[in-house]
Amino acid sequence: MAVCWTMKASSEQENAALSDRNVNATKGATKSMDTVQFGNVDISRLILGGNPFSGFSHLTPELDREMRTWYTTARIKETMRQAEDLGITTFLGRADAHIRRTLMEYWDEGGTIRWLAQTAPEFASLAGNVSQAIGTGAAAVYLHGGQMDFLVAQNQLDTIKTFVQQVKDAGVPVGVAGHNHKVHIWANENLDLDFHMCSYYNPTPRDKNAEHVHGAREVFDDDHRAVMVATIRELRAPAIHYKIFAAGRKEPGEAFAFVSQHLRPQDAVCIGIFARDKPDMLAEDVRLFEESLKG
């Protein structure tokens, strides 16, 4: 009998399923990778990012379309399998219907990758979107960077606090993302978080609109990166360093070398790949990342 998407398993069932997935995530990997702790969840230090799966290139609308066309459900699942074989136990992706359905399929087929769910700003109800993410099996939930930037700029701080409490009440690690370093300073002083998602760049201000606009002019300024890594040093909670490649504008070797100088022992790194023209891209990135940590 089909089960309605809006139906939710009991808390005990959800916790048991999540616990099994957390255990199995380390069993299925061909190789192992160092991990960090976000609340009660182990996270691989290198995280597979989902922006390319959803067509967010941060370069051109044409490349956005190419990503959406190339990353079929089958290719997304194959990339996740490759990530697990390389020791990556964690995927970071949107809590929209596309990604949730893909993950459910992947897990049903034996996949074990853990999902750090990013809220999707196009949903009318933030609370509803959080419930969907947790009900699907998210290992952790964080507030989308554009939403966080927008809510702080609009002084809608109670909305952020309510979000954090909702996720905590569900017994799931909670975080916030942000492109503007100032939102992380505020969060560090006012919220009890399990992690931060810290963008190295603030390409387009989100003060008036939380959502990304495809084709909008984006600026990747290394001064933003310098300010963000200085901010990360002061955060109480672990941080995920993201947009480290400046959406393909930085050579991976150079980017990982910079990250390795600023990565705290409790921090992780998130990268996205578009492997259409380079099938071994993820394996190469894992190698470069691990070499950078060795100095």
C-alpha positions as a Markdown table, in Angstrom:
| # | Residue | x | y | z |
|---|---|---|---|---|
| 1 | Met | 0.0 | 0.0 | 0.0 |
| 2 | Ala | 1.3 | 3.4 | -0.9 |
| 3 | Val | 2.2 | 5.7 | 2.0 |
| 4 | Cys | 1.3 | 9.4 | 1.8 |
| 5 | Trp | 4.4 | 11.7 | 1.7 |
| 6 | Thr | 2.9 | 13.8 | 4.5 |
| 7 | Met | 2.7 | 10.8 | 6.9 |
| 8 | Lys | 5.4 | 10.7 | 9.4 |
| 9 | Ala | 6.9 | 7.8 | 11.3 |
| 10 | Ser | 7.0 | 7.8 | 15.1 |
| 11 | Ser | 10.0 | 9.5 | 16.8 |
| 12 | Glu | 11.2 | 6.1 | 17.9 |
| 13 | Gln | 11.1 | 4.7 | 14.3 |
| 14 | Glu | 12.8 | 7.8 | 12.9 |
| 15 | Asn | 15.6 | 7.7 | 15.5 |
| 16 | Ala | 16.2 | 4.0 | 15.0 |
| 17 | Ala | 16.4 | 4.5 | 11.2 |
| 18 | Leu | 18.8 | 7.4 | 11.6 |
| 19 | Ser | 20.9 | 5.4 | 14.1 |
| 20 | Asp | 21.2 | 2.5 | 11.7 |
| 21 | Arg | 22.2 | 4.8 | 8.8 |
| 22 | Asn | 24.8 | 6.5 | 11.0 |
| 23 | Val | 26.3 | 3.1 | 11.8 |
| 24 | Asn | 26.1 | 1.8 | 8.2 |
| 25 | Ala | 27.6 | 4.9 | 6.7 |
| 26 | Thr | 31.0 | 3.9 | 8.0 |
| 27 | Lys | 30.6 | 0.2 | 7.1 |
| 28 | Gly | 30.0 | 0.7 | 3.4 |
| 29 | Ala | 33.0 | 2.9 | 2.6 |
| 30 | Thr | 35.9 | 1.3 | 0.6 |
| 31 | Lys | 38.3 | 3.7 | 2.4 |
| 32 | Ser | 37.9 | 5.7 | 5.5 |
| 33 | Met | 38.2 | 9.4 | 6.1 |
| 34 | Asp | 38.6 | 11.5 | 9.3 |
| 35 | Thr | 35.4 | 12.7 | 10.9 |
| 36 | Val | 34.2 | 15.5 | 13.1 |
| 37 | Gln | 31.3 | 15.6 | 15.5 |
| 38 | Phe | 28.2 | 17.8 | 15.0 |
| 39 | Gly | 26.0 | 17.2 | 18.0 |
| 40 | Asn | 25.5 | 13.4 | 18.1 |
| 41 | Val | 26.4 | 12.8 | 14.5 |
| 42 | Asp | 29.8 | 11.9 | 12.9 |
| 43 | Ile | 30.5 | 13.9 | 9.8 |
| 44 | Ser | 33.2 | 13.2 | 7.2 |
| 45 | Arg | 35.7 | 16.1 | 7.1 |
| 46 | Leu | 35.0 | 16.4 | 3.3 |
| 47 | Ile | 31.3 | 16.7 | 2.5 |
| 48 | Leu | 29.6 | 16.2 | -0.9 |
| 49 | Gly | 27.6 | 19.3 | -1.8 |
| 50 | Gly | 24.4 | 19.3 | -3.8 |
| 51 | Asn | 24.4 | 22.7 | -5.6 |
| 52 | Pro | 25.3 | 21.2 | -9.0 |
| 53 | Phe | 22.6 | 18.5 | -8.6 |
| 54 | Ser | 20.0 | 21.3 | -8.4 |
| 55 | Gly | 21.5 | 23.5 | -11.1 |
| 56 | Phe | 23.2 | 26.2 | -9.0 |
| 57 | Ser | 26.5 | 26.8 | -10.9 |
| 58 | His | 26.9 | 30.5 | -9.7 |
| 59 | Leu | 28.5 | 31.1 | -13.1 |
| 60 | Thr | 25.9 | 31.3 | -15.9 |
| 61 | Pro | 22.3 | 30.4 | -16.6 |
| 62 | Glu | 23.5 | 28.2 | -19.4 |
| 63 | Leu | 25.7 | 26.1 | -17.0 |
| 64 | Asp | 22.8 | 26.0 | -14.6 |
| 65 | Arg | 20.7 | 24.3 | -17.3 |
| 66 | Glu | 23.5 | 21.9 | -18.3 |
| 67 | Met | 23.9 | 20.8 | -14.6 |
| 68 | Arg | 20.2 | 20.2 | -14.3 |
| 69 | Thr | 20.1 | 18.2 | -17.5 |
| 70 | Trp | 23.2 | 16.1 | -16.9 |
| 71 | Tyr | 22.5 | 15.3 | -13.2 |
| 72 | Thr | 19.6 | 12.8 | -13.7 |
| 73 | Thr | 18.5 | 10.9 | -10.6 |
| 74 | Ala | 20.6 | 8.0 | -11.7 |
| 75 | Arg | 23.8 | 10.1 | -12.0 |
| 76 | Ile | 23.1 | 11.8 | -8.6 |
| 77 | Lys | 22.9 | 8.3 | -7.0 |
| 78 | Glu | 26.0 | 7.1 | -8.8 |
| 79 | Thr | 27.9 | 10.2 | -7.5 |
| 80 | Met | 26.8 | 9.4 | -4.0 |
| 81 | Arg | 28.0 | 5.8 | -4.4 |
| 82 | Gln | 31.3 | 7.1 | -5.6 |
| 83 | Ala | 31.5 | 9.5 | -2.6 |
| 84 | Glu | 30.9 | 6.6 | -0.2 |
| 85 | Asp | 33.6 | 4.5 | -1.8 |
| 86 | Leu | 36.0 | 7.4 | -1.3 |
| 87 | Gly | 35.2 | 7.6 | 2.4 |
| 88 | Ile | 32.7 | 10.5 | 2.3 |
| 89 | Thr | 29.9 | 9.7 | 4.6 |
| 90 | Thr | 27.9 | 13.0 | 4.4 |
| 91 | Phe | 25.9 | 14.8 | 1.7 |
| 92 | Leu | 24.7 | 18.4 | 2.0 |
| 93 | Gly | 21.6 | 19.2 | -0.1 |
| 94 | Arg | 18.3 | 21.0 | -0.3 |
| 95 | Ala | 15.2 | 19.9 | 1.5 |
| 96 | Asp | 13.1 | 20.1 | -1.7 |
| 97 | Ala | 11.0 | 17.4 | -3.2 |
| 98 | His | 13.6 | 16.5 | -5.8 |
| 99 | Ile | 16.4 | 15.9 | -3.4 |
| 100 | Arg | 14.2 | 14.2 | -0.7 |
| 101 | Arg | 12.8 | 11.8 | -3.3 |
| 102 | Thr | 16.3 | 11.0 | -4.7 |
| 103 | Leu | 17.7 | 10.3 | -1.2 |
| 104 | Met | 14.8 | 8.0 | -0.3 |
| 105 | Glu | 15.4 | 6.1 | -3.5 |
| 106 | Tyr | 19.1 | 5.9 | -2.8 |
| 107 | Trp | 18.6 | 4.7 | 0.8 |
| 108 | Asp | 16.1 | 2.1 | -0.4 |
| 109 | Glu | 18.8 | 0.8 | -2.7 |
| 110 | Gly | 21.2 | 0.4 | 0.2 |
| 111 | Gly | 22.9 | 3.8 | 0.2 |
| 112 | Thr | 24.1 | 5.0 | 3.6 |
| 113 | Ile | 25.2 | 8.5 | 3.1 |
| 114 | Arg | 24.0 | 10.9 | 5.8 |
| 115 | Trp | 22.1 | 14.0 | 4.8 |
| 116 | Leu | 22.7 | 17.5 | 6.2 |
| 117 | Ala | 19.4 | 19.1 | 5.0 |
| 118 | Gln | 19.4 | 22.7 | 3.8 |
| 119 | Thr | 16.1 | 24.5 | 4.1 |
| 120 | Ala | 14.6 | 25.6 | 0.8 |
| 121 | Pro | 13.6 | 29.3 | 0.8 |
| 122 | Glu | 10.9 | 28.8 | -1.9 |
| 123 | Phe | 8.7 | 27.0 | 0.6 |
| 124 | Ala | 6.0 | 29.2 | 2.2 |
| 125 | Ser | 6.4 | 27.5 | 5.6 |
| 126 | Leu | 9.9 | 27.2 | 7.1 |
| 127 | Ala | 8.5 | 25.0 | 9.9 |
| 128 | Gly | 6.8 | 22.8 | 7.4 |
| 129 | Asn | 10.0 | 22.4 | 5.4 |
| 130 | Val | 12.0 | 21.5 | 8.5 |
| 131 | Ser | 9.4 | 18.8 | 9.3 |
| 132 | Gln | 9.7 | 17.4 | 5.8 |
| 133 | Ala | 13.5 | 17.2 | 6.1 |
| 134 | Ile | 13.4 | 15.5 | 9.5 |
| 135 | Gly | 10.6 | 13.2 | 8.4 |
| 136 | Thr | 12.6 | 12.2 | 5.4 |
| 137 | Gly | 15.6 | 11.3 | 7.5 |
| 138 | Ala | 17.9 | 14.3 | 7.8 |
| 139 | Ala | 20.9 | 13.7 | 10.1 |
| 140 | Ala | 21.0 | 17.5 | 10.7 |
| 141 | Val | 19.2 | 20.6 | 9.5 |
| 142 | Tyr | 20.6 | 24.1 | 8.8 |
| 143 | Leu | 19.0 | 27.3 | 7.7 |
| 144 | His | 19.8 | 28.3 | 4.1 |
| 145 | Gly | 22.4 | 31.0 | 3.8 |
| 146 | Gly | 20.2 | 33.3 | 1.8 |
| 147 | Gln | 17.4 | 32.9 | 4.3 |
| 148 | Met | 19.8 | 33.6 | 7.2 |
| 149 | Asp | 21.2 | 36.7 | 5.5 |
| 150 | Phe | 17.7 | 37.9 | 4.7 |
| 151 | Leu | 16.2 | 37.3 | 8.1 |
| 152 | Val | 19.1 | 39.0 | 10.0 |
| 153 | Ala | 19.0 | 42.0 | 7.6 |
| 154 | Gln | 15.2 | 42.3 | 8.1 |
| 155 | Asn | 15.5 | 41.9 | 11.9 |
| 156 | Gln | 13.3 | 38.8 | 11.8 |
| 157 | Leu | 15.4 | 37.3 | 14.6 |
| 158 | Asp | 12.6 | 35.5 | 16.3 |
| 159 | Thr | 12.0 | 33.4 | 13.1 |
| 160 | Ile | 15.6 | 32.2 | 13.3 |
| 161 | Lys | 15.3 | 31.4 | 17.0 |
| 162 | Thr | 12.1 | 29.5 | 16.4 |
| 163 | Phe | 13.8 | 27.5 | 13.7 |
| 164 | Val | 16.6 | 26.5 | 15.9 |
| 165 | Gln | 14.3 | 25.4 | 18.7 |
| 166 | Gln | 12.2 | 23.3 | 16.3 |
| 167 | Val | 15.2 | 21.4 | 15.1 |
| 168 | Lys | 16.5 | 20.9 | 18.7 |
| 169 | Asp | 13.2 | 19.7 | 19.9 |
| 170 | Ala | 13.3 | 17.0 | 17.3 |
| 171 | Gly | 16.7 | 15.8 | 18.7 |
| 172 | Val | 18.6 | 16.7 | 15.5 |
| 173 | Pro | 21.8 | 18.8 | 15.2 |
| 174 | Val | 21.0 | 22.3 | 14.0 |
| 175 | Gly | 23.1 | 25.0 | 12.2 |
| 176 | Val | 22.8 | 28.1 | 10.2 |
| 177 | Ala | 24.5 | 29.1 | 6.9 |
| 178 | Gly | 25.4 | 32.6 | 5.8 |
| 179 | His | 27.4 | 34.4 | 3.1 |
| 180 | Asn | 27.7 | 37.6 | 5.3 |
| 181 | His | 30.2 | 37.1 | 8.1 |
| 182 | Lys | 28.1 | 39.3 | 10.3 |
| 183 | Val | 25.3 | 36.8 | 10.6 |
| 184 | His | 27.7 | 34.3 | 12.1 |
| 185 | Ile | 28.9 | 36.8 | 14.6 |
| 186 | Trp | 25.2 | 37.4 | 15.7 |
| 187 | Ala | 24.5 | 33.6 | 15.7 |
| 188 | Asn | 27.6 | 32.9 | 17.8 |
| 189 | Glu | 26.4 | 35.4 | 20.4 |
| 190 | Asn | 22.7 | 34.6 | 20.4 |
| 191 | Leu | 22.1 | 31.0 | 19.4 |
| 192 | Asp | 23.0 | 27.5 | 20.7 |
| 193 | Leu | 24.2 | 25.8 | 17.5 |
| 194 | Asp | 25.8 | 22.5 | 16.6 |
| 195 | Phe | 27.5 | 24.0 | 13.6 |
| 196 | His | 27.8 | 26.9 | 11.2 |
| 197 | Met | 27.9 | 26.9 | 7.4 |
| 198 | Cys | 30.4 | 29.6 | 6.4 |
| 199 | Ser | 30.5 | 30.7 | 2.8 |
| 200 | Tyr | 33.9 | 32.0 | 1.8 |
| 201 | Tyr | 32.2 | 34.5 | -0.5 |
| 202 | Asn | 29.2 | 36.8 | -0.5 |
| 203 | Pro | 28.5 | 36.9 | -4.2 |
| 204 | Thr | 25.1 | 38.8 | -4.1 |
| 205 | Pro | 23.5 | 40.6 | -1.1 |
| 206 | Arg | 20.4 | 38.8 | 0.2 |
| 207 | Asp | 19.1 | 41.7 | 2.3 |
| 208 | Lys | 16.0 | 42.1 | 0.1 |
| 209 | Asn | 15.5 | 38.6 | -1.3 |
| 210 | Ala | 16.5 | 35.3 | 0.3 |
| 211 | Glu | 16.5 | 33.3 | -2.9 |
| 212 | His | 19.2 | 32.9 | -5.5 |
| 213 | Val | 18.5 | 34.6 | -8.8 |
| 214 | His | 19.8 | 32.7 | -11.8 |
| 215 | Gly | 21.8 | 35.0 | -14.0 |
| 216 | Ala | 22.3 | 37.7 | -11.4 |
| 217 | Arg | 25.7 | 39.4 | -11.3 |
| 218 | Glu | 27.9 | 37.7 | -8.7 |
| 219 | Val | 31.2 | 38.9 | -7.3 |
| 220 | Phe | 33.7 | 36.6 | -5.7 |
| 221 | Asp | 36.0 | 38.9 | -3.7 |
| 222 | Asp | 38.9 | 37.3 | -1.8 |
| 223 | Asp | 38.5 | 40.0 | 0.9 |
| 224 | His | 35.3 | 38.3 | 1.8 |
| 225 | Arg | 37.2 | 35.0 | 2.2 |
| 226 | Ala | 39.7 | 36.7 | 4.5 |
| 227 | Val | 37.0 | 38.2 | 6.7 |
| 228 | Met | 35.1 | 34.9 | 6.9 |
| 229 | Val | 38.0 | 32.8 | 8.0 |
| 230 | Ala | 38.8 | 35.4 | 10.6 |
| 231 | Thr | 35.2 | 35.1 | 11.8 |
| 232 | Ile | 35.4 | 31.3 | 11.9 |
| 233 | Arg | 38.3 | 31.4 | 14.3 |
| 234 | Glu | 36.0 | 33.0 | 16.9 |
| 235 | Leu | 33.0 | 30.6 | 16.5 |
| 236 | Arg | 32.1 | 28.4 | 19.5 |
| 237 | Ala | 30.6 | 25.7 | 17.3 |
| 238 | Pro | 32.2 | 23.7 | 14.4 |
| 239 | Ala | 32.1 | 25.3 | 10.9 |
| 240 | Ile | 31.6 | 23.9 | 7.5 |
| 241 | His | 33.8 | 25.9 | 5.0 |
| 242 | Tyr | 31.9 | 26.2 | 1.7 |
| 243 | Lys | 32.2 | 27.9 | -1.7 |
| 244 | Ile | 35.9 | 27.3 | -1.3 |
| 245 | Phe | 36.3 | 27.0 | -5.1 |
| 246 | Ala | 34.5 | 30.3 | -5.7 |
| 247 | Ala | 32.1 | 28.4 | -8.0 |
| 248 | Gly | 34.9 | 27.1 | -10.2 |
| 249 | Arg | 37.0 | 30.3 | -10.2 |
| 250 | Lys | 39.7 | 28.8 | -8.0 |
| 251 | Glu | 42.0 | 25.9 | -8.9 |
| 252 | Pro | 41.3 | 23.0 | -6.5 |
| 253 | Gly | 44.9 | 22.7 | -5.4 |
| 254 | Glu | 45.1 | 26.4 | -4.5 |
| 255 | Ala | 41.7 | 26.3 | -2.8 |
| 256 | Phe | 42.5 | 23.3 | -0.6 |
| 257 | Ala | 45.9 | 24.7 | 0.3 |
| 258 | Phe | 44.1 | 27.9 | 1.6 |
| 259 | Val | 41.5 | 25.8 | 3.5 |
| 260 | Ser | 44.1 | 23.7 | 5.2 |
| 261 | Gln | 45.6 | 26.8 | 6.8 |
| 262 | His | 42.3 | 27.8 | 8.3 |
| 263 | Leu | 40.6 | 24.6 | 9.1 |
| 264 | Arg | 40.2 | 24.0 | 12.8 |
| 265 | Pro | 40.2 | 20.4 | 14.2 |
| 266 | Gln | 36.4 | 20.5 | 14.6 |
| 267 | Asp | 35.7 | 21.9 | 11.1 |
| 268 | Ala | 34.7 | 20.3 | 7.8 |
| 269 | Val | 34.7 | 21.3 | 4.1 |
| 270 | Cys | 31.9 | 21.1 | 1.6 |
| 271 | Ile | 32.5 | 20.8 | -2.2 |
| 272 | Gly | 30.3 | 20.4 | -5.2 |
| 273 | Ile | 31.4 | 18.7 | -8.4 |
| 274 | Phe | 30.2 | 18.8 | -12.0 |
| 275 | Ala | 31.9 | 15.6 | -13.3 |
| 276 | Arg | 30.4 | 15.5 | -16.8 |
| 277 | Asp | 33.8 | 16.1 | -18.5 |
| 278 | Lys | 36.0 | 14.7 | -15.8 |
| 279 | Pro | 34.6 | 11.5 | -14.3 |
| 280 | Asp | 37.4 | 11.2 | -11.7 |
| 281 | Met | 36.9 | 14.8 | -10.4 |
| 282 | Leu | 35.7 | 13.7 | -7.0 |
| 283 | Ala | 38.5 | 11.2 | -6.5 |
| 284 | Glu | 41.0 | 13.9 | -7.4 |
| 285 | Asp | 39.4 | 16.4 | -5.0 |
| 286 | Val | 39.6 | 13.9 | -2.2 |
| 287 | Arg | 43.2 | 13.3 | -2.9 |
| 288 | Leu | 44.0 | 17.0 | -3.0 |
| 289 | Phe | 42.1 | 17.6 | 0.2 |
| 290 | Glu | 43.8 | 14.8 | 2.1 |
| 291 | Glu | 47.2 | 15.9 | 0.8 |
| 292 | Ser | 46.6 | 19.5 | 1.9 |
| 293 | Leu | 45.9 | 18.4 | 5.5 |
| 294 | Lys | 49.2 | 16.6 | 5.6 |
| 295 | Gly | 51.0 | 19.8 | 4.8 |
